[in-house]
């Protein structure tokens, strides 16, 4: 593995040297590829344009990121920014110098890449949704073929840039981003075939959330009992990150787990809320859907600005779970109900 890691470090060093002018692009790619963008941006748009696609986005993202966590705990992948300082591969020779960035110092294991995996899965869902819409609209065969080629090429380009960005940031080795991209596609394809996710009951949302959380925590406790520390990477991140403030608690495995579980639970609560049932009965126009999207995105940006201290771990994890749940309740239930209520009030005023 040292040889494979050394090639990865050489590639990262090459990218940082030859493509330093693209730092802004690579930083943007890593930011957009984070599942935070899916939950706070893509979901509100797709949920109101095409409900089933919005639901599929969440299930694919949550299940994919949960699997990513388990795989990381099993594979024990190194990260370039700490491996290059600890390896004996270079002997007495100086190790290559790798630049670090504010988003470099991830605290979990490195394999497979969660960003590459998430980007592949989410974009697969969105591309197949757009092609499905084109089919329903009876797009001419030649135009459909052109659209198909363009969309898959666009997805491929996005994935390549995301993978390059993770290597450029010294957060992942090349083999880790490749593994992440392939795994993400497999997860998206598998979950997309599960029809029950579109009509899952609240009980199913609850038990799924409970099972995924219990499995991850139980797996961690089991291996800890056997003497295996699954949080071994936290010390490495704190030791080798050039700036202490770049090591964020929200990149730890448990923070990621609880964010995802909060997202899934919040979606279940939203879809089975009396407010959602009431607003769903109303006939919605294109302008109403546009209003829901705009208001949801605005409120989610406000929610995103809410940060909390990480001094108390239990409080931090609880608030992370709650924030993620509210982030799904806003676009799925609260905003549509509020706009329906406002519209109803205006109609009543006109009839007086």
Secondary structure, DSSP 8 states (H G I E B T S, - for coil): -HHHHHHHHHHHHHHHHHTGGGHHHHHHHHHHHSHHHIIIIIHHHHHHH-HHHHHHHHHHHHHHHHHHHHHHHHH----HHHHHHH--TTTTS--------TTT---S--SS-HHHHHHHHHHHHHHHHHHHHHHHTT--HHHHHHHHHHHHHHHHHHHHHHHHHHHHTTSS-HHHHHHHHHHHHHHHHHHHT-GGGGS--HHHHHHHHHHHHHHHHHHHHHHHHTT--TTHHHHHHHHH-SSGGG--GGGSHHHHHHHHHHHHHHHHHHHTSHHHHHHHTS---HHHHHHHHHHHHHHHHHHHT-----SSHHHHHHHHHHHHHHHHHIIIIIHHHHHHHHHHHHHHHHH-
